[in-house]
Amino acid sequence: MAGGVVALPIALALKRDLRTGLRERCGDVPATPEGRPAIWIHGASVGELVALAPVVRALRDEFPDHRLVVSSMTAGGRTAAATRVPDADARILFPLDVPFCVDRALDRVRPRLVLFSETELWPNFFAALGARRIPAVMVSGRLSPRAFARYRRWRWLFAPALASVRWFGVQTLDSARRLVALGAPPTRVVVTGSLKTAPAAAGGGAGPTLASLGVGDAPVLVAASTHAGEEDAALAAFVRVRAREPRALLVLAPRKPDRSADVAARIAAHGLAAARRSALGPAPTARWPAATPVLLLDTLGELAGLYAGARVAFVGGTLVPVGGHNVLEPAAAGTAVVFGPSLDNVRRDAERLIAGGGGSAVADAEGLAARLIDLGTDAERAAATGARARAVVAELGGPLAVTLALVRGTLAAGEPAR
């Protein structure tokens, strides 16, 4: 058992993106000063860190004496956390799930409590928390059918790790059932809803907005968190929108900014000029260049601020078999939402938007084009759809309060034994 648990993170360390900051991943992180309590908050990616930002802000207000340490899996996530989670005291890379690395990191941070989001399950890390009697709380947890099938094959490994978690705050009843099937104690699983239902509160305001970019009243479409193949679908649809509405603009945000060169080539192949966000300078002075219909968002952590004022947002990972990304973020900004059929990760949220009239599902690239033309060329219809999307999110406004109640209760239970 131990050999398999150790071999996996070592193999992962050989990947280029995980080799960055390898010393830090081995536990060499800034130490918490003696006598100061700490809370460790972990989010795998920028999206999870943005969703956790209101939790961090509330912890800063309620526990001003605590050191708040935020971790992420990637160096890009850590960089983005500087602006997206400004209330944290420290931002670190999560350790490799090897006993030595985990123990060293815990020795340095000395957390009183660990919060982790989504589906971040690390057997050695949780075993170490259990051995040190450090409570952990899952925040806005989600377990998709695909992840569940993968974890279930290793249930013998994950069940002991799950047993050491104090509370599992999950987004949906389906995720709760899957966690229990993996070995989570049923009495510790609470359906809180998704923290991403209130992303506007997490934005932090550090990045650009459509208003600050100076787009005026031009109709703006957003293609968000796209994967290979989806950019071509979005660009083809945008060309058709421009044929009817020549002033239309497109924000194209690939899920992984390191694909930006390939995406830029696809933009050119569709006969469109583009500006890279990274070339426009800092947010206060950045402007969308005139006569440039496409803004390629090749930066991290700035997508949320570009939804407000857009007519429609297509959320990627849905036209290709990925399972979808955050469909509630554009909805919270009052933007009409469109997505494809691959929705395993966000199905309940997508269903809520469809039922509330704020979102629509399309079957393929042709359906995407039809819906973007419909909303992109009709300001009144887009605004009405966006208002309904925002109303759906407003009805889901309780997850933060429930999550904070779990955190307060866990902290009130007292300091863990060292």
N, C-alpha and C positions, 0 to 999 in steps of 0.2 A: 504493500500500500504506500509506504513512505516514498519508495523510489518513483512510483508513478506521479505522486503529488509534486515531488521536487522536479521531475524531468520536464513537466509541462511548462512551468514558468521559465526554466532555463532555455527551453527551445524558443519561447516567445521572446526572450531577451536577444536572440539572434536577429530579430527583425530590426530594420533600420530605425523605425520610429520609436521602438522601445530601447534601443541602444543609447538614444539621447538621454543624458542625465542618469547613466547607469549607476554611478556612485550614489546618487540620491535614491534610486530605486533599491539599492542595497541597504537602505536605512539611514544613510548619512544626511539627516535633515536637521534644521535648526531646532535646538532644544528649548523646551518650556522652562522658564526661570523657576527656581525652587520656590515653593510656597504659593505659586499661582495655579489655580485649577485650569484645565483645558478641556475643550470639546472639539472632537475631530469630526468633520463633515466631508463625506466623499461623494463625488459625482463623476461618472465616467467621462462624459463629454461636455461640450459647451452647453448643449440643450439642458442637460441635467443640472449643471451648475447654475444656469439662469433660473430654472425652476426652484432651486434651493435658496436663491438669493433672499426672498422674503423671510425664510426661516432664519437665515444668518442675521438678517437685520433685526428680527424680533429677539433673537438670542443676545445680540449686542445691547439692545435696550433693557432687557430684563436681567441680564447677567454681565454687567459692565466689567466686573473683576475677572471674568474668564478670558482665557486666550482661545480665540477661535481659529482653528487650523483647517483649511480647505485643501483637499487633495483631488487630483484628476489623473487619468491614465496617460495622457499625452502632454508633451511640452506645449503644444498649441493650446490645449485646454487650460493649462496653468497660466499662460500668458493672457488669455482672454479673461480669466478670473480676476485679473488685476482691475479691470474696468467693470466687469459684470457682477462681481461680488466684492464691492469696495469695503464692506464692513468687516471682512476677515482680517486677522492679524498676520497670518502667514499662509502662503500657497505653496504646496509641495506636490511632488510626484508620488503616486501610490507605490508602496514597496512591492517587489516581486513576491509572489506567494510561496516563499521559501522560509522555513523556520528562522534561519539566521537573520534574514532581511527583515522579516516581520518583527522579531523580538527587538532588533536594534532600533527600528522605527518607533515601536511602542515605548522603549526605554527613553527615547529622546522626547517624544511628544507627551507622554504620560497622561493620556486622556482620562477624564472622569466619565465620559460618555462618547460613543461613536454613533453617528448617523450615516446611513448609506442609502443610496437611491436606486430605483429601478431594479435591475436584476444582477447587481454586483455581488456575487456569492463566491467567496474565497475561503476554502476549507482551512488552510493553515492559519490565516488571519483570524478567523472566527474561533478556531481552537485556542489560539493564544489569548483572545479576549476572555473566553470561558475560563481558562486556567488562571487568569489574573483577576477574575470576577469583575471585569469591566463591562457594563451593560451596553448593548447595541440596539438600535431601533431602525427598522427599515422605514424609509420615508417615500411616499408616492410609489410604492413597489408595483412592478408589472412583470408578469411572466406569460409570454406569448406561447401559443401552442408549439411553435418551432423550438423555442428555448426549453420548454417543458420536456419535449421529446428528447432533447439533447441531455438535459440534466437527469432525466429519469433513468438513463442507462448507467448513471453513476450515483444512484440513490444511496447506496451503501456509504458513499463518501460525503454526500451533502447532508444527509439526515442528522448526523452528529453536529455538524456546523450550524444547522438551523435551530437545533435544540438550545443553543447558547444565546439566541437572540431574545431580548426582552419583549419587544413588540414588533409586529409586522403590520405597518400601515400600507394598505394596498389600494390600487385604483379601482378595481372591479371585483365582483363576486367570483367571476371566472378565475382571476388570478389567485384569489384566496383559496379556492378549491384546489388549484394546481399546487400551490405551496403546501397545503395540508397533505396532498398525495405524495409530495416529496419528503415529508417528515416534519413539517412545522407543527408545533403543538396547536390544535384548533383554538384553544382558549386565548392564545396570544395574537390571533389574526383579526385585524379590524379593517373594515372597508372605509377608507377615508375619502376616496376620490383622488383625482389627480391635481397636484400642485400647479400643473401647467394650465389649469383653468383660469389662473390669474396672472399670466405672464406680464401684463402691462405693469403690474406693481414691481416686477423684478427687473425692469429694463435698465435702471440705473442712469439713463439719459446721457451716457458718455459717447455714444456713437452718433452717426449722422441720421437725419430724418429726411423725408422727401422735401419737407419745407426748407430745411437748412441747405439742401442741395440746390434749391432754387428752381424746381421744376414747374412752379406756378400751378395753373389749372390743367396741365396736360394729363390725359388719362394714363395711368401707370398700371402695368401688370407685373406680378411677381411670380417667378418660377423658383420655388424654394426647395432646398435640400435635394437637388436632382442627382440622378445616377446616369451612367452611360446609357444612351438610348433615349432618355427622357428629354435631354437638351434638344435633340433634333425635333422631337414632337412639339415641344414648347416653341421653338424657333419657327417651325413651319406654321404653327397656329398664329404666332405673332405677325408673321409676314402677311397673313390673310387679314388680320385685324388692321394692320397699317394700310392695306388697300382701301379700307372703308373709313379709317380714322388716321390720317397721316401724322397727326401730332402724338400718337401713342408711343409710349416708352416701355421698356422692359428691364426689370431687375432680374438678372439670372444668377442664382446662388447655388453652385454645385455643393453637394453634401461635404465633399472633401476638397478644400481649396488647392491641394497639391495637384488636382486634375485641371487646374485653370488653363494651362497651356493647350491641352487637348480641347477644352471647351471653347477657348478663343478661336481655335482652328475651325470648329463647327460653326461658330457665329459667322466667321468670314465666308465659309462655304455657302451660307444662306444669303450672302450678299449684303450683310449688315455691318455697320461700323460699331465698334465697342470701345468703351473706356474701362480700364481696370480701376477698381476702388482704391487699391494700394498706391496708385499713381496720382491720386487727387489730393493727397496731403491730409492733415488732421481734420477732424470733424467740424470744428467751428468755421473753418475757411474753405472746406471742400465744396466744389460746385460741379454739377453735372454738365459736361461740356456741350455747348450748343451743337445742333445737327448731328448728335451721336445718339442713336435710338436705344442702344443697349448699354447697361451698366453691369459689368461682370464683377460680382462680389467675391473677390479673392482674399477676403479677410475673415477672421473668426469673430463671433460674438456681436456682429452688427446687424444681423438680419431682422431681429425683433423690432428695431426702431424704424425699419423701412416699410412696415406693413401699413401704418396709419396713413390714410389718404390714398392708398392704392384702391383701384376699383375691384380687382379680383386677384386671388392668389391660388396658384396651382401648387399643391404640396407633393413633393416627389417621394420616391420609394414606393409609389403606388401603381405606376404603369409598368414597373418591372417587379419581379417576385422578391421584394425586400420586406414588405410588411407595413410600410408607411412610417411617416414621421409626424411631428406635432401638428395636428390640424386645428388645435384650439388657440394657438398663438396668433395666427392672423384673425381668427374669429373674435378674440378679445379686443383687437384693434378696430373692430367694426368693418372688416374686409370680407367680402364674399369669398367662399372657399370651394375649391374644386379638387377632386382627387380621383385616382384610378381605382381598380378593383382589388389591389393587393393591400389589405387592411388589417392583417393579423395583429399588428402591434397597437393599432388605434381604432379597432372596430367599434367599440362602444361609443367613443367620442364622435366618430364619423356618423354613426346612426343617430346620435342626438342632434347633430347639425342638420342632417337630412330631414329628420322629423320636425325640427323647428324652422325649416325653410331657409337656413343660413348656409347650407352646403349642398353640394351635388356630386354624385359619383358618375364617372364616365367609364365606358368599357375599353376604350382604345384611343389611339392618337387622333382619329377622325372625330370621335366624340369630344375629346379635349378641345379641338379646334372649334367645333360648333359652340361649345359652352363659353369659351374665351371670346369668341366673336359676339355672342349674345350679350355678355356682361361688359365686355371691353368697349363696346360701341353704344351702350345704353346707360348713361350716367344715373338716371332715376332708378332703373331696375337694379343696378349694381348697389346703389346706396340703400335701397330697401332690403336687399338680400343681406348686405353687410350689417344693417341694424338688427335683423333677425338673428344673425350669427352672434352678435354681441349679447343679445338677450339670452341666448342659450347658455353662454358662458356665465352671465350674471346669475342665472339660476343654480349654478354649480359652485357658488362662492364659499362653501364651508370647509374645504379640505385643509386650508392653512390653520384654522382654529382647532380642528380636531387633531391635526398633527402636533401642534404646539401643546395641546393638552397631554398627549402621550409623552412628549419630551419633559414637560414640567413634572408629571407624575413619576417618571423614571429618575429624574434628578432629586426629587423630594424623598425618594426611597433611601437616600444616604450615600455617602462615599463608599465605593467598593473597597474591599480589603486588598492590600498590596502584597 
